[in-house]
């Protein structure tokens, strides 16, 4: 089974669990790191998700994954918060981040620079507009390797 199919099926299985508990499904990813495969579910809720919430989701999802048994390789299931510097991937991520500081990393340098930080002004399917030092720059989404909330450390 392909990675995208595993992620899609996992999302279908976890969504009812997420909705029953008034959580938000942020993302599902199936990745290989070193010798191990990881099936990761990122969830959130108003006020932030905690360890007990993650355990609840994990236990309920484990039952469904065992019943379906559609992943033919050994993997490690992880359920967690998306973290503070979470990537913006879905429509709702962008919508929630309007007016907030974001970091953008490009695949190729633009005027000799690959990384930008600014305030997300607007977005659509093709472009992202960011206010950088009082100048709005437009980035093509196909040129963006990573876009995430900026961490103020």
Protein Blocks (a to p, Z undefined) as FASTA:
>chain_A
ZZklmmmmmmmmmmmmmmmnopacfbdcdddehjbccdddddddehiaafklmmmmmmmm
mmmmmmnopafbdcddddddebjmlccfbfklmmmmgoiacddddfbdcehiabdcdddf
bdcfkbccddeehiacdddfklpmbdcddddZZ
